[in-house]
Amino acid sequence: MPALDDLDGLLEQNSVVVFTTFRRDGMPQQSLVTAGKLDGGLAFTTRSRNAKALNLARDPRCAMMIVSPDNRRFAALDGKAEMQGARNTDAETLRLRLREVYRTAARKEHPDWDEYDRVMVEQGRVAVLLRPDRIVGHGV
């Protein structure tokens, strides 16, 4: 079974991953997110009012799939997500956390951190972290 460190090559080629949560009726809800490694898992940000954030607030079970650009290698991760947002994190800690997530997902510094911070507050962004309970894959 692959480990998180085994995913570095895949993430360098493609940091846009399929993220799956579960709707109230149990059906899957999928979206694309840009994720990066952080604190023993994969992290991304989303608006607190998006379906994925609302689904996770109700049921933290989720999954991610990373696929190589040539579609020959993949990794699928699942577990329970942790969310940090204005409801459970003080403003300064959240500001720094959102910056951390940006750096790891984008693999670069933002050109204007003040603007980034302002937009994150306006959009009510939350940081989502999946520390996987299980990772399966092919070619990783």
N, CA, C and O atoms as a GROMACS GRO file, in nm:
protein
  560
    1MET      N    1   0.085  -0.117   0.000
    1MET     CA    2   0.000   0.000   0.000
    1MET      C    3   0.090   0.124   0.000
    1MET      O    4   0.183   0.133   0.080
    2PRO      N    5   0.064   0.221  -0.090
    2PRO     CA    6   0.146   0.342  -0.096
    2PRO      C    7   0.134   0.426   0.031
    2PRO      O    8   0.033   0.420   0.102
    3ALA      N    9   0.237   0.504   0.057
    3ALA     CA   10   0.236   0.600   0.167
    3ALA      C   11   0.223   0.740   0.108
    3ALA      O   12   0.239   0.759  -0.012
    4LEU      N   13   0.195   0.838   0.193
    4LEU     CA   14   0.178   0.975   0.147
    4LEU      C   15   0.300   1.024   0.070
    4LEU      O   16   0.287   1.092  -0.031
    5ASP      N   17   0.419   0.992   0.118
    5ASP     CA   18   0.541   1.036   0.049
    5ASP      C   19   0.554   0.977  -0.091
    5ASP      O   20   0.622   1.034  -0.176
    6ASP      N   21   0.489   0.865  -0.116
    6ASP     CA   22   0.492   0.803  -0.249
    6ASP      C   23   0.413   0.883  -0.352
    6ASP      O   24   0.423   0.856  -0.472
    7LEU      N   25   0.335   0.981  -0.306
    7LEU     CA   26   0.249   1.057  -0.396
    7LEU      C   27   0.318   1.182  -0.452
    7LEU      O   28   0.260   1.252  -0.534
    8ASP      N   29   0.440   1.210  -0.407
    8ASP     CA   30   0.509   1.332  -0.450
    8ASP      C   31   0.517   1.343  -0.601
    8ASP      O   32   0.489   1.450  -0.657
    9GLY      N   33   0.555   1.236  -0.669
    9GLY     CA   34   0.566   1.240  -0.815
    9GLY      C   35   0.435   1.272  -0.883
    9GLY      O   36   0.430   1.352  -0.976
   10LEU      N   37   0.328   1.210  -0.837
   10LEU     CA   38   0.195   1.238  -0.893
   10LEU      C   39   0.156   1.384  -0.870
   10LEU      O   40   0.108   1.450  -0.962
   11LEU      N   41   0.175   1.432  -0.747
   11LEU     CA   42   0.135   1.570  -0.715
   11LEU      C   43   0.218   1.672  -0.792
   11LEU      O   44   0.168   1.780  -0.824
   12GLU      N   45   0.344   1.641  -0.820
   12GLU     CA   46   0.426   1.733  -0.899
   12GLU      C   47   0.374   1.743  -1.042
   12GLU      O   48   0.385   1.849  -1.105
   13GLN      N   49   0.318   1.635  -1.093
   13GLN     CA   50   0.264   1.634  -1.229
   13GLN      C   51   0.123   1.691  -1.235
   13GLN      O   52   0.085   1.752  -1.335
   14ASN      N   53   0.044   1.672  -1.129
   14ASN     CA   54  -0.095   1.712  -1.132
   14ASN      C   55  -0.145   1.733  -0.990
   14ASN      O   56  -0.170   1.636  -0.918
   15SER      N   57  -0.160   1.856  -0.948
   15SER     CA   58  -0.209   1.883  -0.813
   15SER      C   59  -0.360   1.906  -0.810
   15SER      O   60  -0.417   1.934  -0.705
   16VAL      N   61  -0.425   1.896  -0.926
   16VAL     CA   62  -0.571   1.905  -0.930
   16VAL      C   63  -0.626   1.764  -0.912
   16VAL      O   64  -0.601   1.675  -0.993
   17VAL      N   65  -0.700   1.746  -0.804
   17VAL     CA   66  -0.748   1.613  -0.767
   17VAL      C   67  -0.901   1.611  -0.761
   17VAL      O   68  -0.965   1.715  -0.746
   18VAL      N   69  -0.957   1.493  -0.774
   18VAL     CA   70  -1.101   1.474  -0.758
   18VAL      C   71  -1.128   1.454  -0.609
   18VAL      O   72  -1.068   1.366  -0.546
   19PHE      N   73  -1.216   1.536  -0.554
   19PHE     CA   74  -1.250   1.528  -0.412
   19PHE      C   75  -1.395   1.487  -0.399
   19PHE      O   76  -1.482   1.543  -0.465
   20THR      N   77  -1.421   1.388  -0.314
   20THR     CA   78  -1.556   1.334  -0.298
   20THR      C   79  -1.603   1.348  -0.154
   20THR      O   80  -1.533   1.311  -0.060
   21THR      N   81  -1.723   1.401  -0.139
   21THR     CA   82  -1.793   1.404  -0.010
   21THR      C   83  -1.926   1.333  -0.030
   21THR      O   84  -1.954   1.281  -0.138
   22PHE      N   85  -2.007   1.331   0.075
   22PHE     CA   86  -2.136   1.263   0.066
   22PHE      C   87  -2.250   1.358   0.098
   22PHE      O   88  -2.249   1.427   0.200
   23ARG      N   89  -2.347   1.360   0.008
   23ARG     CA   90  -2.466   1.443   0.029
   23ARG      C   91  -2.550   1.386   0.142
   23ARG      O   92  -2.527   1.275   0.189
   24ARG      N   93  -2.647   1.463   0.184
   24ARG     CA   94  -2.738   1.420   0.291
   24ARG      C   95  -2.806   1.288   0.257
   24ARG      O   96  -2.830   1.206   0.345
   25ASP      N   97  -2.836   1.267   0.128
   25ASP     CA   98  -2.905   1.143   0.089
   25ASP      C   99  -2.808   1.026   0.068
   25ASP      O  100  -2.849   0.918   0.026
   26GLY      N  101  -2.678   1.047   0.096
   26GLY     CA  102  -2.579   0.941   0.084
   26GLY      C  103  -2.511   0.931  -0.050
   26GLY      O  104  -2.413   0.858  -0.066
   27MET      N  105  -2.561   1.004  -0.148
   27MET     CA  106  -2.500   1.001  -0.280
   27MET      C  107  -2.370   1.083  -0.279
   27MET      O  108  -2.358   1.179  -0.204
   28PRO      N  109  -2.274   1.045  -0.363
   28PRO     CA  110  -2.148   1.119  -0.366
   28PRO      C  111  -2.162   1.254  -0.434
   28PRO      O  112  -2.243   1.272  -0.525
   29GLN      N  113  -2.081   1.349  -0.387
   29GLN     CA  114  -2.069   1.481  -0.450
   29GLN      C  115  -1.922   1.496  -0.480
   29GLN      O  116  -1.838   1.486  -0.390
   30GLN      N  117  -1.888   1.522  -0.606
   30GLN     CA  118  -1.748   1.531  -0.646
   30GLN      C  119  -1.717   1.667  -0.703
   30GLN      O  120  -1.802   1.733  -0.763
   31SER      N  121  -1.593   1.709  -0.683
   31SER     CA  122  -1.546   1.834  -0.739
   31SER      C  123  -1.395   1.825  -0.757
   31SER      O  124  -1.330   1.735  -0.704
   32LEU      N  125  -1.342   1.920  -0.833
   32LEU     CA  126  -1.198   1.929  -0.852
   32LEU      C  127  -1.143   2.034  -0.756
   32LEU      O  128  -1.199   2.143  -0.743
   33VAL      N  129  -1.032   2.000  -0.690
   33VAL     CA  130  -0.965   2.093  -0.601
   33VAL      C  131  -0.815   2.086  -0.628
   33VAL      O  132  -0.764   1.985  -0.675
   34THR      N  133  -0.746   2.194  -0.598
   34THR     CA  134  -0.600   2.197  -0.608
   34THR      C  135  -0.545   2.172  -0.469
   34THR      O  136  -0.566   2.252  -0.378
   35ALA      N  137  -0.476   2.060  -0.452
   35ALA     CA  138  -0.432   2.017  -0.320
   35ALA      C  139  -0.281   2.006  -0.312
   35ALA      O  140  -0.212   1.993  -0.413
   36GLY      N  141  -0.231   2.012  -0.190
   36GLY     CA  142  -0.089   1.993  -0.163
   36GLY      C  143  -0.070   1.922  -0.031
   36GLY      O  144  -0.159   1.920   0.054
   37LYS      N  145   0.048   1.863  -0.014
   37LYS     CA  146   0.080   1.791   0.110
   37LYS      C  147   0.101   1.888   0.225
   37LYS      O  148   0.170   1.990   0.212
   38LEU      N  149   0.041   1.855   0.339
   38LEU     CA  150   0.054   1.938   0.458
   38LEU      C  151   0.018   1.855   0.580
   38LEU      O  152  -0.086   1.788   0.581
   39ASP      N  153   0.100   1.858   0.682
   39ASP     CA  154   0.069   1.797   0.812
   39ASP      C  155   0.020   1.653   0.801
   39ASP      O  156  -0.078   1.616   0.865
   40GLY      N  157   0.086   1.573   0.721
   40GLY     CA  158   0.051   1.432   0.711
   40GLY      C  159  -0.072   1.402   0.628
   40GLY      O  160  -0.131   1.296   0.641
   41GLY      N  161  -0.110   1.496   0.543
   41GLY     CA  162  -0.227   1.475   0.459
   41GLY      C  163  -0.222   1.563   0.337
   41GLY      O  164  -0.118   1.620   0.303
   42LEU      N  165  -0.336   1.575   0.270
   42LEU     CA  166  -0.351   1.664   0.156
   42LEU      C  167  -0.450   1.773   0.195
   42LEU      O  168  -0.553   1.746   0.257
   43ALA      N  169  -0.418   1.897   0.157
   43ALA     CA  170  -0.499   2.011   0.199
   43ALA      C  171  -0.539   2.097   0.080
   43ALA      O  172  -0.470   2.101  -0.022
   44PHE      N  173  -0.652   2.166   0.095
   44PHE     CA  174  -0.700   2.263  -0.003
   44PHE      C  175  -0.791   2.361   0.069
   44PHE      O  176  -0.825   2.340   0.186
   45THR      N  177  -0.831   2.466   0.002
   45THR     CA  178  -0.928   2.560   0.059
   45THR      C  179  -1.055   2.556  -0.023
   45THR      O  180  -1.055   2.520  -0.141
   46THR      N  181  -1.164   2.594   0.041
   46THR     CA  182  -1.292   2.606  -0.028
   46THR      C  183  -1.377   2.708   0.046
   46THR      O  184  -1.350   2.740   0.162
   47ARG      N  185  -1.477   2.758  -0.020
   47ARG     CA  186  -1.570   2.850   0.046
   47ARG      C  187  -1.654   2.772   0.147
   47ARG      O  188  -1.692   2.658   0.123
   48SER      N  189  -1.681   2.834   0.259
   48SER     CA  190  -1.755   2.765   0.366
   48SER      C  191  -1.898   2.732   0.326
   48SER      O  192  -1.961   2.645   0.388
   49ARG      N  193  -1.951   2.798   0.225
   49ARG     CA  194  -2.089   2.772   0.182
   49ARG      C  195  -2.097   2.678   0.062
   49ARG      O  196  -2.206   2.653   0.012
   50ASN      N  197  -1.984   2.626   0.014
   50ASN     CA  198  -1.986   2.531  -0.097
   50ASN      C  199  -2.039   2.396  -0.049
   50ASN      O  200  -2.034   2.364   0.070
   51ALA      N  201  -2.089   2.318  -0.144
   51ALA     CA  202  -2.146   2.187  -0.110
   51ALA      C  203  -2.045   2.100  -0.036
   51ALA      O  204  -2.081   2.034   0.061
   52LYS      N  205  -1.919   2.098  -0.080
   52LYS     CA  206  -1.822   2.010  -0.015
   52LYS      C  207  -1.801   2.049   0.130
   52LYS      O  208  -1.789   1.960   0.215
   53ALA      N  209  -1.796   2.178   0.162
   53ALA     CA  210  -1.778   2.220   0.301
   53ALA      C  211  -1.902   2.188   0.385
   53ALA      O  212  -1.890   2.142   0.498
   54LEU      N  213  -2.018   2.212   0.330
   54LEU     CA  214  -2.142   2.181   0.402
   54LEU      C  215  -2.155   2.031   0.425
   54LEU      O  216  -2.195   1.988   0.532
   55ASN      N  217  -2.121   1.952   0.324
   55ASN     CA  218  -2.125   1.806   0.339
   55ASN      C  219  -2.027   1.760   0.446
   55ASN      O  220  -2.061   1.676   0.530
   56LEU      N  221  -1.905   1.814   0.444
   56LEU     CA  222  -1.803   1.774   0.543
   56LEU      C  223  -1.842   1.814   0.684
   56LEU      O  224  -1.811   1.742   0.779
   57ALA      N  225  -1.910   1.927   0.700
   57ALA     CA  226  -1.954   1.970   0.833
   57ALA      C  227  -2.052   1.870   0.892
   57ALA      O  228  -2.058   1.851   1.013
   58ARG      N  229  -2.129   1.806   0.807
   58ARG     CA  230  -2.228   1.708   0.849
   58ARG      C  231  -2.168   1.568   0.861
   58ARG      O  232  -2.202   1.492   0.952
   59ASP      N  233  -2.077   1.535   0.766
   59ASP     CA  234  -2.018   1.401   0.759
   59ASP      C  235  -1.875   1.416   0.708
   59ASP      O  236  -1.856   1.442   0.589
   60PRO      N  237  -1.774   1.401   0.793
   60PRO     CA  238  -1.636   1.428   0.752
   60PRO      C  239  -1.574   1.321   0.662
   60PRO      O  240  -1.460   1.338   0.616
   61ARG      N  241  -1.645   1.213   0.634
   61ARG     CA  242  -1.591   1.110   0.545
   61ARG      C  243  -1.572   1.168   0.405
   61ARG      O  244  -1.658   1.240   0.355
   62CYS      N  245  -1.459   1.135   0.344
   62CYS     CA  246  -1.431   1.189   0.211
   62CYS      C  247  -1.323   1.105   0.143
   62CYS      O  248  -1.264   1.015   0.204
   63ALA      N  249  -1.299   1.136   0.017
   63ALA     CA  250  -1.196   1.066  -0.060
   63ALA      C  251  -1.137   1.163  -0.161
   63ALA      O  252  -1.199   1.262  -0.200
   64MET      N  253  -1.015   1.131  -0.203
   64MET     CA  254  -0.945   1.207  -0.307
   64MET      C  255  -0.886   1.109  -0.406
   64MET      O  256  -0.846   0.998  -0.369
   65MET      N  257  -0.880   1.150  -0.531
   65MET     CA  258  -0.811   1.071  -0.632
   65MET      C  259  -0.719   1.162  -0.712
   65MET      O  260  -0.761   1.266  -0.763
   66ILE      N  261  -0.593   1.120  -0.721
   66ILE     CA  262  -0.492   1.190  -0.799
   66ILE      C  263  -0.462   1.102  -0.920
   66ILE      O  264  -0.439   0.982  -0.904
   67VAL      N  265  -0.461   1.160  -1.038
   67VAL     CA  266  -0.437   1.085  -1.160
   67VAL      C  267  -0.323   1.151  -1.238
   67VAL      O  268  -0.319   1.273  -1.251
   68SER      N  269  -0.232   1.069  -1.290
   68SER     CA  270  -0.122   1.124  -1.370
   68SER      C  271  -0.176   1.180  -1.501
   68SER      O  272  -0.282   1.136  -1.547
   69PRO      N  273  -0.106   1.275  -1.560
   69PRO     CA  274  -0.153   1.335  -1.685
   69PRO      C  275  -0.175   1.233  -1.798
   69PRO      O  276  -0.259   1.254  -1.884
   70ASP      N  277  -0.099   1.123  -1.797
   70ASP     CA  278  -0.117   1.022  -1.901
   70ASP      C  279  -0.221   0.916  -1.862
   70ASP      O  280  -0.242   0.820  -1.937
   71ASN      N  281  -0.285   0.932  -1.747
   71ASN     CA  282  -0.390   0.842  -1.697
   71ASN      C  283  -0.342   0.700  -1.670
   71ASN      O  284  -0.424   0.608  -1.665
   72ARG      N  285  -0.212   0.681  -1.652
   72ARG     CA  286  -0.159   0.546  -1.628
   72ARG      C  287  -0.131   0.518  -1.480
   72ARG      O  288  -0.119   0.402  -1.441
   73ARG      N  289  -0.120   0.622  -1.400
   73ARG     CA  290  -0.094   0.605  -1.258
   73ARG      C  291  -0.197   0.683  -1.179
   73ARG      O  292  -0.244   0.788  -1.223
   74PHE      N  293  -0.233   0.630  -1.062
   74PHE     CA  294  -0.329   0.701  -0.978
   74PHE      C  295  -0.308   0.663  -0.832
   74PHE      O  296  -0.244   0.562  -0.801
   75ALA      N  297  -0.362   0.744  -0.747
   75ALA     CA  298  -0.370   0.713  -0.604
   75ALA      C  299  -0.507   0.759  -0.555
   75ALA      O  300  -0.554   0.867  -0.590
   76ALA      N  301  -0.570   0.675  -0.475
   76ALA     CA  302  -0.698   0.707  -0.413
   76ALA      C  303  -0.680   0.706  -0.262
   76ALA      O  304  -0.626   0.610  -0.206
   77LEU      N  305  -0.725   0.812  -0.197
   77LEU     CA  306  -0.710   0.827  -0.052
   77LEU      C  307  -0.847   0.843   0.009
   77LEU      O  308  -0.935   0.906  -0.050
   78ASP      N  309  -0.867   0.788   0.127
   78ASP     CA  310  -0.992   0.815   0.197
   78ASP      C  311  -0.968   0.826   0.346
   78ASP      O  312  -0.868   0.779   0.399
   79GLY      N  313  -1.064   0.888   0.412
   79GLY     CA  314  -1.056   0.910   0.556
   79GLY      C  315  -1.157   1.014   0.598
   79GLY      O  316  -1.261   1.030   0.534
   80LYS      N  317  -1.126   1.084   0.705
   80LYS     CA  318  -1.214   1.190   0.756
   80LYS      C  319  -1.139   1.322   0.750
   80LYS      O  320  -1.025   1.332   0.795
   81ALA      N  321  -1.205   1.422   0.695
   81ALA     CA  322  -1.144   1.554   0.679
   81ALA      C  323  -1.154   1.635   0.807
   81ALA      O  324  -1.245   1.618   0.888
   82GLU      N  325  -1.056   1.723   0.824
   82GLU     CA  326  -1.056   1.822   0.930
   82GLU      C  327  -1.073   1.957   0.862
   82GLU      O  328  -1.007   1.985   0.762
   83MET      N  329  -1.160   2.041   0.917
   83MET     CA  330  -1.179   2.175   0.861
   83MET      C  331  -1.143   2.281   0.963
   83MET      O  332  -1.174   2.270   1.081
   84GLN      N  333  -1.076   2.385   0.913
   84GLN     CA  334  -1.049   2.503   0.995
   84GLN      C  335  -1.112   2.622   0.925
   84GLN      O  336  -1.084   2.649   0.808
   85GLY      N  337  -1.196   2.691   0.996
   85GLY     CA  338  -1.263   2.809   0.942
   85GLY      C  339  -1.293   2.908   1.053
   85GLY      O  340  -1.252   2.889   1.167
   86ALA      N  341  -1.365   3.012   1.018
   86ALA     CA  342  -1.395   3.119   1.113
   86ALA      C  343  -1.474   3.068   1.234
   86ALA      O  344  -1.467   3.129   1.341
   87ARG      N  345  -1.548   2.960   1.219
   87ARG     CA  346  -1.630   2.909   1.330
   87ARG      C  347  -1.549   2.835   1.436
   87ARG      O  348  -1.592   2.825   1.551
   88ASN      N  349  -1.431   2.781   1.398
   88ASN     CA  350  -1.357   2.701   1.495
   88ASN      C  351  -1.209   2.739   1.509
   88ASN      O  352  -1.134   2.671   1.578
   89THR      N  353  -1.169   2.848   1.444
   89THR     CA  354  -1.028   2.888   1.446
   89THR      C  355  -1.019   3.040   1.459
   89THR      O  356  -1.093   3.113   1.393
   90ASP      N  357  -0.929   3.088   1.545
   90ASP     CA  358  -0.916   3.234   1.558
   90ASP      C  359  -0.862   3.293   1.428
   90ASP      O  360  -0.796   3.224   1.350
   91ALA      N  361  -0.891   3.419   1.405
   91ALA     CA  362  -0.865   3.484   1.276
   91ALA      C  363  -0.719   3.477   1.233
   91ALA      O  364  -0.691   3.450   1.116
   92GLU      N  365  -0.626   3.500   1.322
   92GLU     CA  366  -0.484   3.500   1.285
   92GLU      C  367  -0.436   3.359   1.252
   92GLU      O  368  -0.361   3.341   1.156
   93THR      N  369  -0.476   3.261   1.330
   93THR     CA  370  -0.438   3.122   1.302
   93THR      C  371  -0.495   3.079   1.167
   93THR      O  372  -0.426   3.013   1.089
   94LEU      N  373  -0.620   3.116   1.139
   94LEU     CA  374  -0.681   3.082   1.011
   94LEU      C  375  -0.610   3.151   0.896
   94LEU      O  376  -0.585   3.089   0.793
   95ARG      N  377  -0.577   3.277   0.912
   95ARG     CA  378  -0.506   3.351   0.806
   95ARG      C  379  -0.376   3.280   0.771
   95ARG      O  380  -0.345   3.261   0.653
   96LEU      N  381  -0.300   3.241   0.871
   96LEU     CA  382  -0.173   3.173   0.847
   96LEU      C  383  -0.194   3.034   0.788
   96LEU      O  384  -0.116   2.990   0.703
   97ARG      N  385  -0.298   2.965   0.832
   97ARG     CA  386  -0.326   2.831   0.780
   97ARG      C  387  -0.364   2.839   0.632
   97ARG      O  388  -0.315   2.758   0.553
   98LEU      N  389  -0.448   2.933   0.595
   98LEU     CA  390  -0.488   2.947   0.455
   98LEU      C  391  -0.366   2.978   0.368
   98LEU      O  392  -0.358   2.932   0.254
   99ARG      N  393  -0.275   3.056   0.419
   99ARG     CA  394  -0.151   3.084   0.346
   99ARG      C  395  -0.068   2.957   0.329
   99ARG      O  396  -0.013   2.932   0.221
  100GLU      N  397  -0.059   2.877   0.435
  100GLU     CA  398   0.015   2.750   0.426
  100GLU      C  399  -0.044   2.660   0.318
  100GLU      O  400   0.029   2.600   0.239
  101VAL      N  401  -0.175   2.652   0.316
  101VAL     CA  402  -0.242   2.567   0.217
  101VAL      C  403  -0.214   2.619   0.077
  101VAL      O  404  -0.188   2.541  -0.014
  102TYR      N  405  -0.221   2.749   0.058
  102TYR     CA  406  -0.191   2.807  -0.073
  102TYR      C  407  -0.049   2.768  -0.116
  102TYR      O  408  -0.029   2.720  -0.228
  103ARG      N  409   0.046   2.788  -0.028
  103ARG     CA  410   0.186   2.760  -0.062
  103ARG      C  411   0.206   2.615  -0.105
  103ARG      O  412   0.274   2.588  -0.204
  104THR      N  413   0.147   2.522  -0.032
  104THR     CA  414   0.169   2.381  -0.063
  104THR      C  415   0.091   2.338  -0.187
  104THR      O  416   0.141   2.257  -0.265
  105ALA      N  417  -0.029   2.391  -0.206
  105ALA     CA  418  -0.109   2.351  -0.322
  105ALA      C  419  -0.057   2.417  -0.450
  105ALA      O  420  -0.050   2.352  -0.554
  106ALA      N  421  -0.023   2.544  -0.442
  106ALA     CA  422   0.024   2.617  -0.561
  106ALA      C  423   0.174   2.598  -0.584
  106ALA      O  424   0.225   2.621  -0.694
  107ARG      N  425   0.244   2.556  -0.479
  107ARG     CA  426   0.390   2.538  -0.484
  107ARG      C  427   0.462   2.668  -0.519
  107ARG      O  428   0.561   2.668  -0.592
  108LYS      N  429   0.411   2.778  -0.464
  108LYS     CA  430   0.473   2.909  -0.485
  108LYS      C  431   0.417   3.007  -0.383
  108LYS      O  432   0.321   2.977  -0.312
  109GLU      N  433   0.478   3.123  -0.378
  109GLU     CA  434   0.427   3.231  -0.294
  109GLU      C  435   0.321   3.309  -0.372
  109GLU      O  436   0.327   3.318  -0.494
  110HIS      N  437   0.226   3.364  -0.301
  110HIS     CA  438   0.125   3.449  -0.364
  110HIS      C  439   0.189   3.584  -0.394
  110HIS      O  440   0.268   3.633  -0.314
  111PRO      N  441   0.156   3.647  -0.508
  111PRO     CA  442   0.218   3.776  -0.540
  111PRO      C  443   0.171   3.892  -0.451
  111PRO      O  444   0.238   3.995  -0.445
  112ASP      N  445   0.056   3.877  -0.383
  112ASP     CA  446   0.005   3.984  -0.298
  112ASP      C  447  -0.070   3.921  -0.180
  112ASP      O  448  -0.191   3.896  -0.187
  113TRP      N  449   0.004   3.896  -0.071
  113TRP     CA  450  -0.057   3.829   0.043
  113TRP      C  451  -0.169   3.911   0.108
  113TRP      O  452  -0.265   3.854   0.159
  114ASP      N  453  -0.159   4.042   0.108
  114ASP     CA  454  -0.265   4.124   0.167
  114ASP      C  455  -0.396   4.106   0.091
  114ASP      O  456  -0.502   4.091   0.151
  115GLU      N  457  -0.386   4.106  -0.042
  115GLU     CA  458  -0.505   4.082  -0.123
  115GLU      C  459  -0.559   3.941  -0.099
  115GLU      O  460  -0.680   3.923  -0.085
  116TYR      N  461  -0.471   3.843  -0.095
  116TYR     CA  462  -0.510   3.704  -0.069
  116TYR      C  463  -0.587   3.694   0.063
  116TYR      O  464  -0.696   3.636   0.068
  117ASP      N  465  -0.531   3.751   0.168
  117ASP     CA  466  -0.597   3.748   0.300
  117ASP      C  467  -0.736   3.810   0.295
  117ASP      O  468  -0.831   3.756   0.350
  118ARG      N  469  -0.746   3.925   0.227
  118ARG     CA  470  -0.875   3.995   0.216
  118ARG      C  471  -0.978   3.908   0.144
  118ARG      O  472  -1.092   3.896   0.188
  119VAL      N  473  -0.938   3.847   0.033
  119VAL     CA  474  -1.030   3.764  -0.046
  119VAL      C  475  -1.072   3.640   0.034
  119VAL      O  476  -1.188   3.598   0.026
  120MET      N  477  -0.980   3.581   0.108
  120MET     CA  478  -1.013   3.462   0.188
  120MET      C  479  -1.121   3.494   0.290
  120MET      O  480  -1.211   3.414   0.313
  121VAL      N  481  -1.112   3.612   0.353
  121VAL     CA  482  -1.214   3.654   0.450
  121VAL      C  483  -1.345   3.681   0.380
  121VAL      O  484  -1.450   3.635   0.424
  122GLU      N  485  -1.340   3.757   0.269
  122GLU     CA  486  -1.462   3.790   0.194
  122GLU      C  487  -1.536   3.664   0.148
  122GLU      O  488  -1.659   3.659   0.153
  123GLN      N  489  -1.461   3.565   0.105
  123GLN     CA  490  -1.522   3.441   0.055
  123GLN      C  491  -1.556   3.342   0.166
  123GLN      O  492  -1.617   3.238   0.139
  124GLY      N  493  -1.517   3.372   0.288
  124GLY     CA  494  -1.544   3.280   0.398
  124GLY      C  495  -1.476   3.146   0.379
  124GLY      O  496  -1.536   3.041   0.401
  125ARG      N  497  -1.350   3.150   0.337
  125ARG     CA  498  -1.277   3.027   0.305
  125ARG      C  499  -1.245   2.944   0.429
  125ARG      O  500  -1.224   2.998   0.538
  126VAL      N  501  -1.242   2.814   0.411
  126VAL     CA  502  -1.199   2.720   0.513
  126VAL      C  503  -1.084   2.637   0.455
  126VAL      O  504  -1.075   2.617   0.334
  127ALA      N  505  -0.998   2.589   0.544
  127ALA     CA  506  -0.892   2.497   0.505
  127ALA      C  507  -0.941   2.355   0.534
  127ALA      O  508  -0.994   2.327   0.642
  128VAL      N  509  -0.924   2.268   0.437
  128VAL     CA  510  -0.965   2.128   0.451
  128VAL      C  511  -0.840   2.042   0.446
  128VAL      O  512  -0.757   2.058   0.356
  129LEU      N  513  -0.827   1.950   0.541
  129LEU     CA  514  -0.713   1.859   0.546
  129LEU      C  515  -0.764   1.716   0.557
  129LEU      O  516  -0.842   1.683   0.646
  130LEU      N  517  -0.719   1.632   0.464
  130LEU     CA  518  -0.748   1.490   0.470
  130LEU      C  519  -0.619   1.417   0.505
  130LEU      O  520  -0.527   1.408   0.423
  131ARG      N  521  -0.613   1.364   0.627
  131ARG     CA  522  -0.506   1.273   0.667
  131ARG      C  523  -0.561   1.134   0.640
  131ARG      O  524  -0.643   1.085   0.717
  132PRO      N  525  -0.517   1.070   0.533
  132PRO     CA  526  -0.584   0.946   0.490
  132PRO      C  527  -0.567   0.830   0.586
  132PRO      O  528  -0.461   0.810   0.645
  133ASP      N  529  -0.674   0.755   0.600
  133ASP     CA  530  -0.671   0.628   0.672
  133ASP      C  531  -0.621   0.518   0.579
  133ASP      O  532  -0.566   0.417   0.623
  134ARG      N  533  -0.641   0.540   0.448
  134ARG     CA  534  -0.603   0.439   0.350
  134ARG      C  535  -0.562   0.507   0.221
  134ARG      O  536  -0.623   0.606   0.180
  135ILE      N  537  -0.459   0.453   0.159
  135ILE     CA  538  -0.415   0.498   0.027
  135ILE      C  539  -0.396   0.374  -0.058
  135ILE      O  540  -0.324   0.282  -0.020
  136VAL      N  541  -0.461   0.372  -0.175
  136VAL     CA  542  -0.438   0.266  -0.271
  136VAL      C  543  -0.398   0.330  -0.402
  136VAL      O  544  -0.432   0.446  -0.427
  137GLY      N  545  -0.328   0.258  -0.484
  137GLY     CA  546  -0.288   0.318  -0.610
  137GLY      C  547  -0.230   0.219  -0.707
  137GLY      O  548  -0.212   0.102  -0.676
  138HIS      N  549  -0.201   0.270  -0.822
  138HIS     CA  550  -0.138   0.192  -0.927
  138HIS      C  551  -0.025   0.274  -0.988
  138HIS      O  552  -0.046   0.386  -1.034
  139GLY      N  553   0.095   0.219  -0.987
  139GLY     CA  554   0.208   0.287  -1.048
  139GLY      C  555   0.270   0.395  -0.964
  139GLY      O  556   0.352   0.472  -1.014
  140VAL      N  557   0.233   0.404  -0.836
  140VAL     CA  558   0.295   0.504  -0.748
  140VAL      C  559   0.400   0.439  -0.661
  140VAL      O  560   0.463   0.508  -0.580
   0.00000   0.00000   0.00000
